[in-house]
Amino acid sequence: MIGQSNLLTIIDEQIMMDEFPRFSIIIGPEGSGKKTLAKAMAFALESRCNFIEPKIDAVREMIKECYTINDTMVYVIADADSMSISAKNAMLKICEETPKKAYIIMTVCDESSLLDTIKSRASIYHMSPYTPAELLDYARLSKGNLSNAGELIVQDLCETPGDVNKLYAVGVEAFYKFVEKVVDNIAEVSTANALKILDSIDTKGNDEDKYDMVLFLRAFKAVCGKEMRKAVAQDDVEGQMYFSAGIKVASNTLSKMSITGINKGALFDMFILDCRRVWS
């Protein structure tokens, strides 16, 4: 658990003082290590850990089981952002009076997805932001060494261990070269060919062979920023404006990524078309 020493200290103290909460919520961005922290909690409690799907039937089965278990069990409802209202309402009573042998932990990315009545019954743990140095340590320890260029890419683009995992899955430097090629050619090729870039982008978050959309947009901004700095050094005003426009398009697209229910494939197509428009 690189980067979460403060949380781990708090949890250890709660357990030593027999004050660890029966119901808790871990909040943090996707890939920040919420499930790993929940496993660490179960390990510290010397308990088994059972991951529960955030669906009404699974939640009801968990509630029923909580009242019959003989040994301590930690139940983790992971990715609870997607829980239905009926599933959340089913949680209310057991969250307030959790049986003595059970611990319930929910993990969410977006705190606003929780009912106030559930939050008021829980102890809240917020994942601490990671520093670039911590993420580089994570990459070295869990994934292996990179070239100096690869390490800079990790530090530049990654905000969570999950980001590091995604970059390594596709090849750190190969990914960055792909983005550089897109920046170089997106305004030169035909619209049909430009839109084919989407074929290489993971818009659903479940295809490890494709490039993560958020990381792609961050890298696009980074490449444009590098080119803009070159233009500044060369006193190239037109180049500065050109790459500044690309940064704005990518930033605008990133800001829309968190909109619930947005069609990310359509959003990426609009990103391509907007880049071509400002760079034409």
Short mmCIF file of the C-alpha atoms (twelve columns), coordinates in Angstrom:
data_MODEL
# 
_entry.id   MODEL 
# 
loop_
_atom_site.group_PDB 
_atom_site.id 
_atom_site.type_symbol 
_atom_site.label_atom_id 
_atom_site.label_alt_id 
_atom_site.label_comp_id 
_atom_site.label_asym_id 
_atom_site.label_seq_id 
_atom_site.Cartn_x 
_atom_site.Cartn_y 
_atom_site.Cartn_z 
_atom_site.pdbx_PDB_model_num 
ATOM 1   C CA . MET A 1   0.000   0.000   0.000   1 
ATOM 2   C CA . ILE A 2   2.470   2.639   -1.195  1 
ATOM 3   C CA . GLY A 3   1.259   6.174   -0.477  1 
ATOM 4   C CA . GLN A 4   -1.395  5.296   2.134   1 
ATOM 5   C CA . SER A 5   0.713   5.190   5.302   1 
ATOM 6   C CA . ASN A 6   -1.532  7.635   7.184   1 
ATOM 7   C CA . LEU A 7   -4.637  5.548   6.505   1 
ATOM 8   C CA . LEU A 8   -2.882  2.333   7.494   1 
ATOM 9   C CA . THR A 9   -1.711  3.910   10.763  1 
ATOM 10  C CA . ILE A 10  -5.265  5.015   11.601  1 
ATOM 11  C CA . ILE A 11  -6.647  1.559   10.805  1 
ATOM 12  C CA . ASP A 12  -3.991  -0.225  12.890  1 
ATOM 13  C CA . GLU A 13  -4.709  2.058   15.858  1 
ATOM 14  C CA . GLN A 14  -8.476  1.440   15.553  1 
ATOM 15  C CA . ILE A 15  -7.959  -2.308  15.510  1 
ATOM 16  C CA . MET A 16  -5.532  -2.279  18.478  1 
ATOM 17  C CA . MET A 17  -8.039  -0.240  20.483  1 
ATOM 18  C CA . ASP A 18  -10.914 -2.493  19.351  1 
ATOM 19  C CA . GLU A 19  -12.569 0.521   17.721  1 
ATOM 20  C CA . PHE A 20  -12.515 -0.502  14.065  1 
ATOM 21  C CA . PRO A 21  -15.949 0.374   12.610  1 
ATOM 22  C CA . ARG A 22  -18.436 -2.325  11.684  1 
ATOM 23  C CA . PHE A 23  -19.475 -0.305  8.643   1 
ATOM 24  C CA . SER A 24  -17.095 1.840   6.619   1 
ATOM 25  C CA . ILE A 25  -16.777 3.427   3.187   1 
ATOM 26  C CA . ILE A 26  -13.545 3.848   1.218   1 
ATOM 27  C CA . ILE A 27  -13.665 6.743   -1.262  1 
ATOM 28  C CA . GLY A 28  -11.122 7.372   -4.011  1 
ATOM 29  C CA . PRO A 29  -10.606 7.586   -7.776  1 
ATOM 30  C CA . GLU A 30  -10.717 4.528   -10.008 1 
ATOM 31  C CA . GLY A 31  -7.491  2.573   -9.649  1 
ATOM 32  C CA . SER A 32  -6.457  4.237   -6.395  1 
ATOM 33  C CA . GLY A 33  -6.282  0.944   -4.453  1 
ATOM 34  C CA . LYS A 34  -9.618  0.871   -2.607  1 
ATOM 35  C CA . LYS A 35  -10.054 -2.899  -2.968  1 
ATOM 36  C CA . THR A 36  -6.445  -3.488  -1.952  1 
ATOM 37  C CA . LEU A 37  -7.010  -1.376  1.172   1 
ATOM 38  C CA . ALA A 38  -10.163 -3.365  1.974   1 
ATOM 39  C CA . LYS A 39  -8.126  -6.598  1.740   1 
ATOM 40  C CA . ALA A 40  -5.495  -5.041  4.028   1 
ATOM 41  C CA . MET A 41  -8.251  -4.215  6.522   1 
ATOM 42  C CA . ALA A 42  -9.474  -7.814  6.477   1 
ATOM 43  C CA . PHE A 43  -5.904  -9.095  6.918   1 
ATOM 44  C CA . ALA A 44  -5.350  -6.763  9.887   1 
ATOM 45  C CA . LEU A 45  -8.618  -8.012  11.408  1 
ATOM 46  C CA . GLU A 46  -7.422  -11.609 10.865  1 
ATOM 47  C CA . SER A 47  -10.625 -12.240 8.972   1 
ATOM 48  C CA . ARG A 48  -11.737 -13.749 5.714   1 
ATOM 49  C CA . CYS A 49  -12.738 -11.273 2.983   1 
ATOM 50  C CA . ASN A 50  -15.796 -11.790 0.783   1 
ATOM 51  C CA . PHE A 51  -16.379 -9.483  -2.197  1 
ATOM 52  C CA . ILE A 52  -20.061 -8.799  -2.906  1 
ATOM 53  C CA . GLU A 53  -21.471 -7.585  -6.221  1 
ATOM 54  C CA . PRO A 54  -23.350 -4.272  -5.873  1 
ATOM 55  C CA . LYS A 55  -26.655 -5.876  -6.952  1 
ATOM 56  C CA . ILE A 56  -29.855 -6.166  -4.946  1 
ATOM 57  C CA . ASP A 57  -29.906 -9.994  -4.854  1 
ATOM 58  C CA . ALA A 58  -26.262 -10.213 -3.742  1 
ATOM 59  C CA . VAL A 59  -26.809 -7.517  -1.093  1 
ATOM 60  C CA . ARG A 60  -29.880 -9.296  0.302   1 
ATOM 61  C CA . GLU A 61  -27.975 -12.604 0.435   1 
ATOM 62  C CA . MET A 62  -25.110 -10.872 2.264   1 
ATOM 63  C CA . ILE A 63  -27.507 -9.360  4.808   1 
ATOM 64  C CA . LYS A 64  -29.087 -12.751 5.469   1 
ATOM 65  C CA . GLU A 65  -25.671 -14.382 5.886   1 
ATOM 66  C CA . CYS A 66  -24.425 -11.673 8.285   1 
ATOM 67  C CA . TYR A 67  -26.861 -12.868 10.947  1 
ATOM 68  C CA . THR A 68  -25.864 -16.562 10.717  1 
ATOM 69  C CA . ILE A 69  -22.044 -16.591 10.456  1 
ATOM 70  C CA . ASN A 70  -20.009 -18.077 13.308  1 
ATOM 71  C CA . ASP A 71  -16.611 -16.670 12.315  1 
ATOM 72  C CA . THR A 72  -15.688 -13.048 11.662  1 
ATOM 73  C CA . MET A 73  -16.180 -12.015 8.035   1 
ATOM 74  C CA . VAL A 74  -15.364 -8.823  6.153   1 
ATOM 75  C CA . TYR A 75  -17.866 -8.146  3.369   1 
ATOM 76  C CA . VAL A 76  -16.653 -5.750  0.671   1 
ATOM 77  C CA . ILE A 77  -19.228 -4.206  -1.654  1 
ATOM 78  C CA . ALA A 78  -16.844 -2.964  -4.332  1 
ATOM 79  C CA . ASP A 79  -17.701 -0.337  -6.954  1 
ATOM 80  C CA . ALA A 80  -20.845 0.565   -5.028  1 
ATOM 81  C CA . ASP A 81  -21.374 3.664   -7.209  1 
ATOM 82  C CA . SER A 82  -23.513 1.422   -9.438  1 
ATOM 83  C CA . MET A 83  -25.834 0.193   -6.669  1 
ATOM 84  C CA . SER A 84  -29.533 0.654   -7.355  1 
ATOM 85  C CA . ILE A 85  -31.731 2.644   -4.974  1 
ATOM 86  C CA . SER A 86  -33.381 -0.581  -3.818  1 
ATOM 87  C CA . ALA A 87  -29.972 -2.096  -2.991  1 
ATOM 88  C CA . LYS A 88  -28.930 1.047   -1.115  1 
ATOM 89  C CA . ASN A 89  -32.185 1.107   0.854   1 
ATOM 90  C CA . ALA A 90  -31.742 -2.561  1.733   1 
ATOM 91  C CA . MET A 91  -28.421 -1.624  3.366   1 
ATOM 92  C CA . LEU A 92  -29.839 0.976   5.752   1 
ATOM 93  C CA . LYS A 93  -30.775 -1.219  8.724   1 
ATOM 94  C CA . ILE A 94  -27.692 -3.441  8.686   1 
ATOM 95  C CA . CYS A 95  -25.427 -0.395  8.319   1 
ATOM 96  C CA . GLU A 96  -26.852 1.020   11.529  1 
ATOM 97  C CA . GLU A 97  -26.827 -2.253  13.490  1 
ATOM 98  C CA . THR A 98  -24.177 -4.482  11.918  1 
ATOM 99  C CA . PRO A 99  -24.054 -7.978  13.490  1 
ATOM 100 C CA . LYS A 100 -21.092 -8.588  15.815  1 
ATOM 101 C CA . LYS A 101 -19.297 -11.091 13.564  1 
ATOM 102 C CA . ALA A 102 -19.581 -8.957  10.423  1 
ATOM 103 C CA . TYR A 103 -17.710 -5.977  9.039   1 
ATOM 104 C CA . ILE A 104 -19.090 -4.255  5.949   1 
ATOM 105 C CA . ILE A 105 -16.930 -2.092  3.682   1 
ATOM 106 C CA . MET A 106 -18.177 -0.222  0.617   1 
ATOM 107 C CA . THR A 107 -15.858 1.253   -2.007  1 
ATOM 108 C CA . VAL A 108 -16.915 4.138   -4.241  1 
ATOM 109 C CA . CYS A 109 -15.283 6.559   -6.657  1 
ATOM 110 C CA . ASP A 110 -17.925 9.266   -6.401  1 
ATOM 111 C CA . GLU A 111 -19.087 10.261  -2.926  1 
ATOM 112 C CA . SER A 112 -22.229 11.867  -4.394  1 
ATOM 113 C CA . SER A 113 -23.439 8.405   -5.467  1 
ATOM 114 C CA . LEU A 114 -24.076 7.545   -1.807  1 
ATOM 115 C CA . LEU A 115 -27.281 8.164   0.096   1 
ATOM 116 C CA . ASP A 116 -26.825 10.651  2.942   1 
ATOM 117 C CA . THR A 117 -28.540 8.150   5.233   1 
ATOM 118 C CA . ILE A 118 -25.841 5.573   4.418   1 
ATOM 119 C CA . LYS A 119 -22.937 8.031   4.749   1 
ATOM 120 C CA . SER A 120 -24.189 9.146   8.174   1 
ATOM 121 C CA . ARG A 121 -23.927 5.563   9.434   1 
ATOM 122 C CA . ALA A 122 -20.391 4.954   8.146   1 
ATOM 123 C CA . SER A 123 -16.808 5.740   9.005   1 
ATOM 124 C CA . ILE A 124 -15.315 7.334   5.884   1 
ATOM 125 C CA . TYR A 125 -11.795 6.676   4.620   1 
ATOM 126 C CA . HIS A 126 -10.509 8.873   1.786   1 
ATOM 127 C CA . MET A 127 -7.657  7.499   -0.300  1 
ATOM 128 C CA . SER A 128 -4.725  9.929   -0.225  1 
ATOM 129 C CA . PRO A 129 -3.541  11.358  -3.569  1 
ATOM 130 C CA . TYR A 130 -0.355  9.749   -4.877  1 
ATOM 131 C CA . THR A 131 2.795   11.707  -5.617  1 
ATOM 132 C CA . PRO A 132 4.670   11.040  -8.886  1 
ATOM 133 C CA . ALA A 133 7.535   9.584   -6.832  1 
ATOM 134 C CA . GLU A 134 5.182   7.138   -5.047  1 
ATOM 135 C CA . LEU A 135 3.715   5.975   -8.358  1 
ATOM 136 C CA . LEU A 136 7.189   5.482   -9.768  1 
ATOM 137 C CA . ASP A 137 8.096   3.409   -6.697  1 
ATOM 138 C CA . TYR A 138 4.942   1.349   -7.258  1 
ATOM 139 C CA . ALA A 139 5.881   0.811   -10.903 1 
ATOM 140 C CA . ARG A 140 9.425   -0.268  -10.049 1 
ATOM 141 C CA . LEU A 141 8.373   -2.630  -7.264  1 
ATOM 142 C CA . SER A 142 5.387   -4.258  -8.970  1 
ATOM 143 C CA . LYS A 143 6.186   -3.980  -12.687 1 
ATOM 144 C CA . GLY A 144 9.947   -3.699  -13.094 1 
ATOM 145 C CA . ASN A 145 12.387  -1.105  -14.335 1 
ATOM 146 C CA . LEU A 146 11.790  1.311   -17.213 1 
ATOM 147 C CA . SER A 147 14.062  3.499   -19.300 1 
ATOM 148 C CA . ASN A 148 14.470  7.094   -18.139 1 
ATOM 149 C CA . ALA A 149 11.971  8.146   -20.832 1 
ATOM 150 C CA . GLY A 150 9.463   5.546   -19.617 1 
ATOM 151 C CA . GLU A 151 9.800   6.695   -16.013 1 
ATOM 152 C CA . LEU A 152 9.114   10.291  -17.062 1 
ATOM 153 C CA . ILE A 153 5.991   9.158   -18.922 1 
ATOM 154 C CA . VAL A 154 4.696   7.327   -15.826 1 
ATOM 155 C CA . GLN A 155 5.322   10.357  -13.628 1 
ATOM 156 C CA . ASP A 156 3.755   12.693  -16.179 1 
ATOM 157 C CA . LEU A 157 0.546   10.779  -16.888 1 
ATOM 158 C CA . CYS A 158 -0.326  8.562   -13.930 1 
ATOM 159 C CA . GLU A 159 -2.390  9.595   -10.920 1 
ATOM 160 C CA . THR A 160 -3.130  6.161   -9.430  1 
ATOM 161 C CA . PRO A 161 -1.568  2.668   -9.346  1 
ATOM 162 C CA . GLY A 162 -4.389  1.637   -11.680 1 
ATOM 163 C CA . ASP A 163 -3.068  4.092   -14.260 1 
ATOM 164 C CA . VAL A 164 0.385   2.513   -13.955 1 
ATOM 165 C CA . ASN A 165 -1.118  -0.946  -14.518 1 
ATOM 166 C CA . LYS A 166 -2.909  0.240   -17.649 1 
ATOM 167 C CA . LEU A 167 0.235   1.807   -19.110 1 
ATOM 168 C CA . TYR A 168 2.319   -1.308  -18.508 1 
ATOM 169 C CA . ALA A 169 -0.380  -3.504  -20.056 1 
ATOM 170 C CA . VAL A 170 -0.015  -1.745  -23.427 1 
ATOM 171 C CA . GLY A 171 3.680   -0.791  -23.205 1 
ATOM 172 C CA . VAL A 172 4.594   2.591   -21.742 1 
ATOM 173 C CA . GLU A 173 6.789   3.937   -24.527 1 
ATOM 174 C CA . ALA A 174 4.780   2.312   -27.341 1 
ATOM 175 C CA . PHE A 175 1.690   4.078   -26.004 1 
ATOM 176 C CA . TYR A 176 3.412   7.464   -25.916 1 
ATOM 177 C CA . LYS A 177 4.765   7.041   -29.452 1 
ATOM 178 C CA . PHE A 178 1.241   6.251   -30.632 1 
ATOM 179 C CA . VAL A 179 -0.037  9.517   -29.130 1 
ATOM 180 C CA . GLU A 180 2.831   11.469  -30.695 1 
ATOM 181 C CA . LYS A 181 1.920   9.978   -34.072 1 
ATOM 182 C CA . VAL A 182 -1.721  10.990  -33.586 1 
ATOM 183 C CA . VAL A 183 -0.726  14.589  -32.768 1 
ATOM 184 C CA . ASP A 184 1.498   14.698  -35.858 1 
ATOM 185 C CA . ASN A 185 -1.056  13.284  -38.278 1 
ATOM 186 C CA . ILE A 186 -4.580  13.921  -36.992 1 
ATOM 187 C CA . ALA A 187 -5.014  17.100  -39.034 1 
ATOM 188 C CA . GLU A 188 -3.323  15.692  -42.153 1 
ATOM 189 C CA . VAL A 189 -5.149  12.416  -42.809 1 
ATOM 190 C CA . SER A 190 -8.701  12.085  -44.107 1 
ATOM 191 C CA . THR A 191 -11.591 12.386  -41.653 1 
ATOM 192 C CA . ALA A 192 -12.399 8.700   -42.131 1 
ATOM 193 C CA . ASN A 193 -8.858  7.682   -41.210 1 
ATOM 194 C CA . ALA A 194 -8.779  10.099  -38.272 1 
ATOM 195 C CA . LEU A 195 -11.949 8.574   -36.861 1 
ATOM 196 C CA . LYS A 196 -10.332 5.111   -37.044 1 
ATOM 197 C CA . ILE A 197 -8.162  6.149   -34.086 1 
ATOM 198 C CA . LEU A 198 -11.143 5.192   -31.925 1 
ATOM 199 C CA . ASP A 199 -10.464 1.530   -32.827 1 
ATOM 200 C CA . SER A 200 -7.349  1.707   -30.611 1 
ATOM 201 C CA . ILE A 201 -9.074  3.379   -27.638 1 
ATOM 202 C CA . ASP A 202 -10.717 1.584   -24.713 1 
ATOM 203 C CA . THR A 203 -13.916 3.545   -24.124 1 
ATOM 204 C CA . LYS A 204 -15.545 0.938   -21.851 1 
ATOM 205 C CA . GLY A 205 -12.742 0.365   -19.355 1 
ATOM 206 C CA . ASN A 206 -12.501 -3.389  -19.908 1 
ATOM 207 C CA . ASP A 207 -10.155 -3.929  -22.867 1 
ATOM 208 C CA . GLU A 208 -6.522  -4.181  -21.747 1 
ATOM 209 C CA . ASP A 209 -5.308  -4.497  -25.349 1 
ATOM 210 C CA . LYS A 210 -6.478  -0.959  -26.158 1 
ATOM 211 C CA . TYR A 211 -5.319  2.433   -24.873 1 
ATOM 212 C CA . ASP A 212 -7.189  3.881   -21.918 1 
ATOM 213 C CA . MET A 213 -9.125  6.967   -23.021 1 
ATOM 214 C CA . VAL A 214 -8.245  9.151   -20.031 1 
ATOM 215 C CA . LEU A 215 -4.550  8.312   -20.286 1 
ATOM 216 C CA . PHE A 216 -4.664  8.986   -24.032 1 
ATOM 217 C CA . LEU A 217 -6.136  12.453  -23.467 1 
ATOM 218 C CA . ARG A 218 -3.585  13.242  -20.747 1 
ATOM 219 C CA . ALA A 219 -0.793  12.114  -23.065 1 
ATOM 220 C CA . PHE A 220 -2.258  14.168  -25.910 1 
ATOM 221 C CA . LYS A 221 -2.093  17.243  -23.668 1 
ATOM 222 C CA . ALA A 222 1.460   16.368  -22.617 1 
ATOM 223 C CA . VAL A 223 2.651   15.991  -26.219 1 
ATOM 224 C CA . CYS A 224 0.966   19.255  -27.216 1 
ATOM 225 C CA . GLY A 225 2.556   20.944  -24.199 1 
ATOM 226 C CA . LYS A 226 6.001   19.693  -25.207 1 
ATOM 227 C CA . GLU A 227 5.505   20.987  -28.759 1 
ATOM 228 C CA . MET A 228 4.197   24.306  -27.473 1 
ATOM 229 C CA . ARG A 229 7.312   24.770  -25.338 1 
ATOM 230 C CA . LYS A 230 9.414   24.177  -28.440 1 
ATOM 231 C CA . ALA A 231 7.388   26.831  -30.282 1 
ATOM 232 C CA . VAL A 232 7.940   29.280  -27.416 1 
ATOM 233 C CA . ALA A 233 11.698  28.647  -27.527 1 
ATOM 234 C CA . GLN A 234 11.665  29.298  -31.278 1 
ATOM 235 C CA . ASP A 235 9.459   32.384  -30.955 1 
ATOM 236 C CA . ASP A 236 6.895   30.601  -33.153 1 
ATOM 237 C CA . VAL A 237 3.614   32.343  -32.269 1 
ATOM 238 C CA . GLU A 238 1.581   30.331  -34.764 1 
ATOM 239 C CA . GLY A 239 2.904   27.072  -33.327 1 
ATOM 240 C CA . GLN A 240 2.104   28.229  -29.799 1 
ATOM 241 C CA . MET A 241 -1.503  28.962  -30.757 1 
ATOM 242 C CA . TYR A 242 -1.772  25.674  -32.675 1 
ATOM 243 C CA . PHE A 243 -0.754  23.411  -29.818 1 
ATOM 244 C CA . SER A 244 -2.533  25.537  -27.208 1 
ATOM 245 C CA . ALA A 245 -5.760  24.886  -29.124 1 
ATOM 246 C CA . GLY A 246 -5.082  21.128  -28.982 1 
ATOM 247 C CA . ILE A 247 -4.569  21.286  -25.232 1 
ATOM 248 C CA . LYS A 248 -7.894  23.095  -24.801 1 
ATOM 249 C CA . VAL A 249 -9.770  20.483  -26.870 1 
ATOM 250 C CA . ALA A 250 -8.259  17.610  -24.869 1 
ATOM 251 C CA . SER A 251 -8.953  19.378  -21.553 1 
ATOM 252 C CA . ASN A 252 -12.562 19.997  -22.534 1 
ATOM 253 C CA . THR A 253 -12.991 16.333  -23.466 1 
ATOM 254 C CA . LEU A 254 -11.448 15.173  -20.183 1 
ATOM 255 C CA . SER A 255 -13.841 17.390  -18.233 1 
ATOM 256 C CA . LYS A 256 -16.790 15.600  -19.847 1 
ATOM 257 C CA . MET A 257 -15.529 12.096  -19.078 1 
ATOM 258 C CA . SER A 258 -17.102 12.088  -15.611 1 
ATOM 259 C CA . ILE A 259 -20.624 12.869  -16.868 1 
ATOM 260 C CA . THR A 260 -22.836 9.943   -15.877 1 
ATOM 261 C CA . GLY A 261 -24.079 7.934   -18.839 1 
ATOM 262 C CA . ILE A 262 -22.058 9.788   -21.462 1 
ATOM 263 C CA . ASN A 263 -21.277 7.843   -24.639 1 
ATOM 264 C CA . LYS A 264 -17.482 7.822   -24.528 1 
ATOM 265 C CA . GLY A 265 -17.141 6.536   -28.077 1 
ATOM 266 C CA . ALA A 266 -19.163 9.470   -29.391 1 
ATOM 267 C CA . LEU A 267 -17.241 11.820  -27.114 1 
ATOM 268 C CA . PHE A 268 -13.933 10.602  -28.534 1 
ATOM 269 C CA . ASP A 269 -15.183 11.059  -32.095 1 
ATOM 270 C CA . MET A 270 -16.111 14.650  -31.205 1 
ATOM 271 C CA . PHE A 271 -12.610 15.112  -29.771 1 
ATOM 272 C CA . ILE A 272 -11.112 14.028  -33.109 1 
ATOM 273 C CA . LEU A 273 -13.418 16.294  -35.096 1 
ATOM 274 C CA . ASP A 274 -12.787 19.255  -32.778 1 
ATOM 275 C CA . CYS A 275 -9.018  18.794  -33.118 1 
ATOM 276 C CA . ARG A 276 -9.312  18.759  -36.895 1 
ATOM 277 C CA . ARG A 277 -11.517 21.859  -36.780 1 
ATOM 278 C CA . VAL A 278 -9.142  23.959  -34.659 1 
ATOM 279 C CA . TRP A 279 -6.088  22.664  -36.538 1 
ATOM 280 C CA . SER A 280 -7.453  23.091  -40.062 1 
# 
